Amino acid sequence: MSVTHDVHNQAPLICDFDAYSSDTALVEAVARYKGDWADDRLRSLGKIAGSHKGAELCRLANVHHPTLRTHDRFGHRIDEVEFHPAYHELMTIGQTHGVHNHTWAHGDKEGAAVARAALHYLYYQLESSVACPLTMTHAAIPSLRHNPELLDAWLPRLLKDGYDPRLVHAEQKAGVTIGMAMTEKQGGSDVRANSTVAKESPDGTARLTGHKWFCSAPMSDAFLTLAQSDQGLTCYLVPRVLPDGSRNIFRIQRLKDKLGNRANASSEIEYDGTWAQRLGKPGRGVPTIIEMVSHTRLDVAVGAAAGMRKAVRLAVHHARHRQAFGKHLIAQPLMRNVLADMALETEAAVALSFRLARAFDQAKTNPQEAAYGRAVMSIAKYWIAKRVVGLTFEALECHGGNGYDEAWPMAYLYREAPLGSIWEGSGNIQALDLLRAIHKEPQALEAVQAELTGCLGADKRLDRYLGGLKDELANPSTLQIRARRVAEKLAVGLQAGLLMQHAPAPIAEAFLASRLGNGGYLYGTLPDHIDLDAILDRV
Ligand SMILES: Cc1cc2nc3c(=O)[nH]c(=O)nc-3n(C[C@H](O)[C@H](O)[C@H](O)COP(=O)(O)OP(=O)(O)OC[C@H]3O[C@@H](n4cnc5c(N)ncnc54)[C@H](O)[C@@H]3O)c2cc1C
């Protein structure tokens, strides 16, 4: 065979590193918020997330899409989804590391929610679409508390650190998962438009008839779902297998052909006299399921920070190995600015999302932290899930043409990036939920303001910015039209304060100099006095 050229100047694979220990911002956040007792588990998952094998599992699970089998060969409905073995292996890794239950398995320890957020952050870097069933399972437990009988039955199953893909009664399984089915064709954000009907029996069970337009991970063992009972929108738990071992009616109509998130199956389903158990009070469906949604929103913020981290790591790695115009890209001043600006955004995202995890951790015993969490949940989900999209594009562009090629990891990351902003309440809904939290519960804004006020006096630029923020909140009559602006400004103010308190000085300086009103619109626009080396050294 003739050889026309040598292959050179291509960045090698980045693999076999520990995604936990090598992430200084993460390690610091976990220690700061008392989650470092879980370091061994975090390192174990970090090594898998950084391994060649992990990258290969991610590739395989995304190339070999889940397929729906509605019927068996005889014509019976089976409603099963088949996955590539890589999917099952990824689920096993997630459930043996407790990504689906770690907060509740260690609920008595300070930092349990922070440690679990770090597990989610690492798992998200391993494979972000398989993170979906793990996230939903983890988040379901607070909602299950609304029915002690159901909690008693399901909690011991959920606390098992195993994965078991069989569609058999949950009692017989080495591990279970729980999904969520809220969104219908005529309305997702506005769940009050749900048309699924529940016919209740006196014993609290019900038969559901209707549909759900989005139902991810349809092979889960049970689903929290909403339906209209005589008393209004009510939350129910729908198991896939009935107590007698037979299958519940759960028709998977088709799987969505999605932009990204391809390893995860997302389906359209129909209920047709489907057996369900009521969860929470009749007519109180939204307050019951919102507890699940709060935890998935935290996970979206943490996951978006993780997506940023992975994108920046890949971009920096590529720039360290690729040469153009006689120098490595990492040595080109303008490329250094782009990389440092993205790394800075990631530091801010990690700081805010783990501060939020801390609030979830403290909420049980500290009302101020609970109030802070209710406001910052919307702020962080809104802002970080938006910011990851532009950042991922820049990281893709750092790879040049290779970034656009499916053989490289950036195309996958780019397709994943927008999803966090859509599900669990899209951007506008987050901004409006923030206003609702502020309006219904003045303590929520007070808790945020208390944190911001604590930062006053340390830097004139921040003082000016926080002064402006006060004006922004002053005119309630136009707040709705400015809801995104308010969420954005609060997010950036909180990030600035956190970086001032906890990050090395060059990082705080770069954030203040570029994000409080004087920055460019795109990445790579840090002013020239910024210490780019200090920022990049932490990647
Ligand atoms: C891959 C994927 C998986 C999913 N998995 C699940 C799942 O497992 N379970 C589940 O229940 N759902 C799931 N969803 C659905 C998701 O949660 C909804 O798509 C989302 O909540 C938005 O609802 P919608 O699609 O009905 O859009 P709409 O509610 O029609 O919203 C459209 C747009 O209008 C905006 N908007 C709505 N109301 C207002 C308002 N008052 N003011 C200003 N703007 C407004 C929204 O922000 C959005 O941008 C999934 C979605 C995707 C993409």
The ligand as a MOL file (V3000), in Angstrom:
LIG
                    3D

  0  0  0     0  0            999 V3000
M  V30 BEGIN CTAB
M  V30 COUNTS 53 58 0 0 0
M  V30 BEGIN ATOM
M  V30 1 C -35.5630 15.2060 25.3050 0
M  V30 2 C -36.7170 15.5730 26.1450 0
M  V30 3 C -37.1280 14.7380 27.1620 0
M  V30 4 C -38.2180 15.0540 27.9440 0
M  V30 5 N -38.6000 14.2000 28.9270 0
M  V30 6 C -39.7010 14.4710 29.6510 0
M  V30 7 C -40.1730 13.5530 30.6410 0
M  V30 8 O -39.5510 12.5120 30.9000 0
M  V30 9 N -41.3180 13.8450 31.2960 0
M  V30 10 C -42.0210 14.9790 31.0480 0
M  V30 11 O -43.0400 15.1930 31.6740 0
M  V30 12 N -41.6080 15.8690 30.1290 0
M  V30 13 C -40.4630 15.6470 29.4320 0
M  V30 14 N -40.0290 16.5390 28.4850 0
M  V30 15 C -40.8680 17.6820 28.1740 0
M  V30 16 C -40.3520 19.0210 28.6600 0
M  V30 17 O -40.3520 19.0910 30.0500 0
M  V30 18 C -41.2420 20.0850 27.9960 0
M  V30 19 O -40.9860 20.0450 26.6130 0
M  V30 20 C -40.9940 21.4820 28.5460 0
M  V30 21 O -41.4170 21.5690 29.8750 0
M  V30 22 C -41.6970 22.5470 27.7160 0
M  V30 23 O -43.0420 22.2380 27.5280 0
M  V30 24 P -43.6860 22.2360 26.0620 0
M  V30 25 O -42.8270 21.4200 25.1860 0
M  V30 26 O -45.1060 21.8980 26.1600 0
M  V30 27 O -43.5260 23.7380 25.5600 0
M  V30 28 P -44.5270 25.0150 25.8780 0
M  V30 29 O -45.0720 24.8180 27.2390 0
M  V30 30 O -45.4620 25.0630 24.7460 0
M  V30 31 O -43.5090 26.1620 25.8180 0
M  V30 32 C -42.9930 26.6910 24.5970 0
M  V30 33 C -42.1730 27.9190 24.9290 0
M  V30 34 O -43.0220 28.9030 25.4920 0
M  V30 35 C -42.4590 29.3990 26.6940 0
M  V30 36 N -43.5490 29.7800 27.6010 0
M  V30 37 C -44.5170 28.9890 28.1150 0
M  V30 38 N -45.3230 29.7060 28.9150 0
M  V30 39 C -44.8750 30.9870 28.8900 0
M  V30 40 C -45.2840 32.2050 29.5170 0
M  V30 41 N -46.3060 32.2510 30.3790 0
M  V30 42 N -44.5780 33.3310 29.2620 0
M  V30 43 C -43.5130 33.3070 28.4420 0
M  V30 44 N -43.0810 32.1860 27.8280 0
M  V30 45 C -43.7550 31.0420 28.0540 0
M  V30 46 C -41.5950 28.2570 27.2360 0
M  V30 47 O -40.5410 28.7480 28.0620 0
M  V30 48 C -41.0700 27.6650 25.9420 0
M  V30 49 O -39.9300 28.3690 25.5290 0
M  V30 50 C -38.9170 16.2560 27.7070 0
M  V30 51 C -38.5080 17.1160 26.6900 0
M  V30 52 C -37.4270 16.7890 25.9150 0
M  V30 53 C -37.0000 17.7250 24.8250 0
M  V30 END ATOM
M  V30 BEGIN BOND
M  V30 1 1 1 2
M  V30 2 1 2 3
M  V30 3 2 2 52
M  V30 4 2 3 4
M  V30 5 1 4 5
M  V30 6 1 4 50
M  V30 7 2 5 6
M  V30 8 1 6 7
M  V30 9 1 6 13
M  V30 10 2 7 8
M  V30 11 1 7 9
M  V30 12 1 9 10
M  V30 13 2 10 11
M  V30 14 1 10 12
M  V30 15 2 12 13
M  V30 16 1 13 14
M  V30 17 1 14 15
M  V30 18 1 14 50
M  V30 19 1 15 16
M  V30 20 1 16 17
M  V30 21 1 16 18
M  V30 22 1 18 19
M  V30 23 1 18 20
M  V30 24 1 20 21
M  V30 25 1 20 22
M  V30 26 1 22 23
M  V30 27 1 23 24
M  V30 28 2 24 25
M  V30 29 1 24 26
M  V30 30 1 24 27
M  V30 31 1 27 28
M  V30 32 2 28 29
M  V30 33 1 28 30
M  V30 34 1 28 31
M  V30 35 1 31 32
M  V30 36 1 32 33
M  V30 37 1 33 34
M  V30 38 1 33 48
M  V30 39 1 34 35
M  V30 40 1 35 36
M  V30 41 1 35 46
M  V30 42 1 36 37
M  V30 43 1 36 45
M  V30 44 2 37 38
M  V30 45 1 38 39
M  V30 46 1 39 40
M  V30 47 2 39 45
M  V30 48 1 40 41
M  V30 49 2 40 42
M  V30 50 1 42 43
M  V30 51 2 43 44
M  V30 52 1 44 45
M  V30 53 1 46 47
M  V30 54 1 46 48
M  V30 55 1 48 49
M  V30 56 2 50 51
M  V30 57 1 51 52
M  V30 58 1 52 53
M  V30 END BOND
M  V30 END CTAB
M  END
